[in-house]
Amino acid sequence: MGLPTYKAAALLLCLSAPFVLAAGEVEDATESDGPLRSFAMSIAMIGVSEIGDKTFLIAALMAMRYKRMLVFSSSASALFIMTILSGIIGRTFTSLVPQRYTQFMAGILFLVFGYKLTLEGLAMPKDMGVDEELAEVEEEIAVKDLNKNLGHVESGGAQSTSTAPTNVFLKYPAVNKAYNKVKDTLGYVFSPIWIQIFGMVFLGEFGDRSQISTIAMASGSDYWFVIFGAIVGHAICTGIAVLGGKILASKISMRTVTLGGAFSFFIFAILYVREAFVNPN
């Protein structure tokens, strides 16, 4: 049984900031509000796109099996890199096409997203959860674990016999302590599990609605604020996922999430189309 009221409140809290800023800009039209509005809108866009999404569920499930900090660092790193790449693509597109047209195309894109999500949301049962998506992610993780175990068996379970390098400087406690910290950090970051989670999240985000939206929003003049806002949004969503994402995903109503996302994209569409005509430069 979903909790649409709870989810609606969360969406309202997530979306209130950019809408208030946008309303203020309609009245004042000051340049100083533009970057802040872009920053807040990108956070809201990530929030309505990522909650209950595939990458969200990957982080949630992996956090139940491995250390939360490992899962967070790996998932967040993949999303941060994808966000920066998306921002660069959006900014490059702006250099080829006048900003007025990119803003108008972004508005049309958000309108299409809103329309598509509305149709999907209305077709969903009111109590529909994320069971199907969750099962798909669990199966993908199980297949990767099986392949990893088979590879380990085929290699004969060989273990590395390398030892720590002998260096005259390591006899000093401070140097030895720093060396061990660097070694542990590198081993943590480049561990097979870290790389596996990174790859799954990176590939899961590729071509996703949030990536395409980031490209569209980064085509504006405040692209650095869009990129930073998207990074903050991903960090928040990933943090929620690793702290209790599976429990949250099992309780929310996907119909409410989908229709809330549709409403948000309609708002984004109106703002971007208006911007294309009011501030064409």
C-alpha positions as CSV (number, residue, x, y, z in Angstrom):
1,M,0.0,0.0,0.0
2,G,1.5,3.3,-1.1
3,L,1.8,6.5,0.9
4,P,0.8,9.2,-1.7
5,T,0.2,11.9,1.0
6,Y,3.7,11.4,2.4
7,K,5.3,11.4,-1.1
8,A,3.3,14.4,-2.2
9,A,4.6,16.4,0.8
10,A,8.1,15.4,0.0
11,L,7.7,16.5,-3.6
12,L,6.1,19.8,-2.5
13,L,9.1,20.5,-0.2
14,C,11.5,19.6,-3.0
15,L,9.8,21.8,-5.6
16,S,8.8,24.8,-3.5
17,A,12.1,26.6,-3.7
18,P,12.5,27.0,-7.5
19,F,8.8,27.9,-7.9
20,V,9.1,30.7,-5.3
21,L,12.3,32.0,-7.0
22,A,10.7,31.8,-10.4
23,A,7.6,33.8,-9.2
24,G,9.9,36.4,-7.8
25,E,11.8,36.7,-11.0
26,V,8.5,37.2,-13.0
27,E,7.8,40.2,-10.9
28,D,11.4,41.7,-10.5
29,A,13.2,40.2,-13.5
30,T,16.5,40.8,-11.8
31,E,19.6,39.2,-13.1
32,S,20.8,38.1,-9.7
33,D,17.9,35.7,-9.3
34,G,18.7,33.9,-12.5
35,P,21.6,31.8,-11.3
36,L,19.9,30.9,-8.0
37,R,16.7,29.9,-9.8
38,S,18.7,27.7,-12.2
39,F,20.5,26.1,-9.2
40,A,17.2,25.4,-7.4
41,M,15.4,24.2,-10.5
42,S,18.2,21.7,-11.3
43,I,18.0,20.3,-7.7
44,A,14.2,19.9,-8.1
45,M,14.5,18.3,-11.5
46,I,17.0,15.7,-10.2
47,G,14.7,15.0,-7.2
48,V,11.6,14.3,-9.3
49,S,13.6,12.3,-11.8
50,E,15.7,10.1,-9.5
51,I,13.5,9.0,-6.6
52,G,12.5,5.4,-7.3
53,D,14.7,5.4,-10.5
54,K,17.0,2.5,-11.5
55,T,20.2,4.2,-10.2
56,F,18.4,5.0,-7.0
57,L,17.4,1.4,-6.5
58,I,20.9,0.2,-7.3
59,A,22.4,2.4,-4.6
60,A,19.6,1.3,-2.2
61,L,20.2,-2.5,-2.8
62,M,24.0,-2.2,-2.7
63,A,23.9,-0.3,0.6
64,M,22.1,-3.3,2.1
65,R,25.1,-5.6,1.2
66,Y,28.1,-3.3,1.5
67,K,29.3,-0.3,3.5
68,R,27.1,2.7,3.0
69,M,30.0,5.0,2.5
70,L,31.5,2.8,-0.2
71,V,28.2,2.7,-2.0
72,F,27.6,6.4,-1.6
73,S,31.1,7.4,-2.8
74,S,30.9,5.1,-5.9
75,S,27.3,6.0,-6.9
76,A,27.8,9.7,-6.3
77,S,31.1,9.7,-8.3
78,A,29.4,8.1,-11.3
79,L,26.5,10.6,-11.1
80,F,28.8,13.5,-10.6
81,I,31.0,12.6,-13.7
82,M,27.9,12.0,-15.8
83,T,26.4,15.4,-14.7
84,I,29.6,17.3,-15.6
85,L,29.7,15.5,-19.0
86,S,26.0,16.4,-19.6
87,G,26.7,20.0,-18.7
88,I,29.6,20.2,-21.1
89,I,27.4,18.8,-23.9
90,G,24.7,21.3,-23.1
91,R,27.1,24.2,-23.1
92,T,28.7,23.0,-26.3
93,F,25.3,22.9,-28.0
94,T,24.7,26.5,-27.0
95,S,27.9,27.6,-28.8
96,L,26.4,26.2,-32.0
97,V,22.7,27.3,-31.6
98,P,21.5,30.7,-30.3
99,Q,20.4,30.6,-26.7
100,R,16.9,31.6,-27.5
101,Y,16.3,28.5,-29.5
102,T,18.0,26.2,-27.0
103,Q,15.7,27.5,-24.3
104,F,12.7,27.1,-26.5
105,M,13.8,23.5,-27.3
106,A,14.4,22.8,-23.7
107,G,10.9,24.0,-22.9
108,I,9.4,21.7,-25.6
109,L,11.5,18.8,-24.3
110,F,10.1,19.3,-20.7
111,L,6.6,19.6,-22.2
112,V,7.1,16.2,-23.9
113,F,8.5,14.7,-20.6
114,G,5.5,16.0,-18.7
115,Y,3.0,14.7,-21.2
116,K,4.6,11.3,-21.3
117,L,4.8,11.1,-17.5
118,T,1.1,12.1,-17.2
119,L,0.0,9.3,-19.5
120,E,2.1,6.8,-17.6
121,G,0.9,8.0,-14.2
122,L,-2.8,7.9,-15.2
123,A,-2.3,4.4,-16.5
124,M,-0.8,3.2,-13.2
125,P,-2.9,1.7,-10.4
126,K,-3.1,3.9,-7.3
127,D,-1.2,1.4,-5.1
128,M,1.5,0.6,-7.7
129,G,5.0,0.4,-6.2
130,V,8.5,-0.2,-7.6
131,D,8.4,-4.0,-7.3
132,E,9.0,-4.7,-11.0
133,E,11.9,-2.2,-11.3
134,L,13.3,-3.5,-8.0
135,A,13.2,-7.1,-9.2
136,E,15.0,-6.1,-12.4
137,V,17.8,-4.4,-10.5
138,E,18.1,-7.3,-8.1
139,E,18.4,-9.7,-11.0
140,E,21.1,-7.6,-12.7
141,I,23.1,-7.5,-9.4
142,A,22.8,-11.3,-9.0
143,V,24.0,-11.9,-12.6
144,K,27.1,-9.6,-12.0
145,D,27.8,-11.4,-8.7
146,L,27.6,-14.8,-10.5
147,N,29.9,-13.7,-13.3
148,K,32.4,-12.4,-10.7
149,N,32.3,-15.7,-8.7
150,L,32.8,-17.7,-11.9
151,G,35.7,-15.6,-12.9
152,H,37.3,-16.2,-9.4
153,V,36.8,-19.9,-9.7
154,E,38.3,-20.0,-13.2
155,S,41.4,-18.1,-12.0
156,G,41.9,-20.8,-9.3
157,G,41.2,-18.4,-6.5
158,A,44.7,-17.1,-6.7
159,Q,45.5,-14.4,-4.2
160,S,48.1,-11.7,-4.5
161,T,51.3,-12.4,-2.7
162,S,52.7,-8.9,-3.0
163,T,54.1,-7.4,0.1
164,A,54.4,-3.8,1.2
165,P,57.5,-2.2,-0.3
166,T,60.5,-1.8,2.0
167,N,61.6,1.8,2.1
168,V,63.9,3.4,4.6
169,F,61.4,6.3,5.0
170,L,58.7,3.9,6.3
171,K,60.5,3.4,9.5
172,Y,59.4,6.9,10.6
173,P,55.9,6.7,12.2
174,A,54.5,9.7,10.5
175,V,55.6,8.6,7.1
176,N,54.4,5.1,7.7
177,K,51.0,6.3,8.9
178,A,50.5,8.5,5.8
179,Y,51.6,5.7,3.5
180,N,49.0,3.3,5.1
181,K,46.3,5.9,4.8
182,V,47.0,6.5,1.1
183,K,47.2,2.7,0.5
184,D,43.9,2.1,2.3
185,T,42.2,5.0,0.4
186,L,43.4,3.7,-3.0
187,G,42.4,0.2,-2.1
188,Y,39.0,1.4,-1.0
189,V,38.3,3.5,-4.1
190,F,39.6,1.0,-6.6
191,S,38.2,-2.1,-5.0
192,P,36.2,-4.4,-7.3
193,I,32.9,-3.6,-5.5
194,W,33.5,0.1,-5.9
195,I,34.2,-0.2,-9.6
196,Q,31.2,-2.5,-10.1
197,I,28.8,-0.1,-8.4
198,F,30.3,2.8,-10.3
199,G,29.9,1.0,-13.6
200,M,26.3,0.0,-12.9
201,V,25.2,3.5,-11.9
202,F,27.1,5.2,-14.7
203,L,25.5,3.0,-17.4
204,G,22.1,3.2,-15.7
205,E,22.2,7.0,-15.9
206,F,23.3,7.1,-19.5
207,G,20.4,8.3,-21.6
208,D,18.2,8.7,-18.5
209,R,15.6,11.4,-18.2
210,S,17.7,13.3,-15.7
211,Q,20.7,13.3,-18.0
212,I,18.8,14.6,-20.9
213,S,17.2,17.3,-18.7
214,T,20.6,18.3,-17.4
215,I,21.8,18.7,-21.0
216,A,18.8,20.8,-21.8
217,M,19.1,23.0,-18.7
218,A,22.8,23.5,-19.1
219,S,22.2,25.1,-22.5
220,G,21.3,28.3,-20.7
221,S,23.7,31.0,-19.5
222,D,23.8,29.8,-15.9
223,Y,25.1,26.3,-16.8
224,W,27.6,26.2,-14.0
225,F,24.8,26.7,-11.5
226,V,22.8,24.0,-13.3
227,I,25.7,21.6,-13.0
228,F,26.3,22.3,-9.4
229,G,22.6,22.1,-8.6
230,A,22.3,18.7,-10.3
231,I,25.4,17.5,-8.4
232,V,23.7,18.6,-5.1
233,G,20.5,16.9,-6.2
234,H,22.2,13.6,-7.0
235,A,24.1,13.8,-3.7
236,I,20.8,14.2,-1.8
237,C,19.0,11.4,-3.7
238,T,22.0,9.0,-3.3
239,G,22.2,9.8,0.4
240,I,18.5,9.0,0.8
241,A,19.0,5.8,-1.2
242,V,21.9,4.4,0.9
243,L,20.3,5.4,4.2
244,G,16.9,3.7,3.6
245,G,16.1,3.8,-0.1
246,K,14.6,0.3,-0.3
247,I,12.2,1.0,2.5
248,L,11.2,4.3,1.0
249,A,10.8,2.8,-2.5
250,S,8.6,0.0,-1.1
251,K,6.3,2.5,0.6
252,I,5.9,5.3,-2.0
253,S,3.2,5.3,-4.7
254,M,4.7,5.3,-8.2
255,R,1.5,7.0,-9.5
256,T,2.1,9.9,-7.1
257,V,5.8,10.1,-8.0
258,T,5.1,10.0,-11.7
259,L,2.3,12.6,-11.7
260,G,4.3,14.8,-9.4
261,G,7.2,14.6,-11.8
262,A,4.9,15.4,-14.7
263,F,3.6,18.5,-13.0
264,S,7.2,19.6,-12.3
265,F,8.2,19.2,-16.0
266,F,5.2,21.2,-17.1
267,I,6.3,24.0,-14.8
268,F,9.9,23.8,-16.2
269,A,8.4,23.9,-19.7
270,I,6.5,27.1,-19.0
271,L,9.5,28.8,-17.4
272,Y,11.8,27.9,-20.2
273,V,9.5,28.9,-23.0
274,R,8.7,32.1,-21.3
275,E,12.4,32.8,-20.9
276,A,13.0,32.2,-24.6
277,F,10.6,35.0,-25.4
278,V,11.1,37.4,-22.5
279,N,14.9,37.3,-22.4
280,P,16.0,36.1,-25.8
281,N,19.6,37.0,-25.2
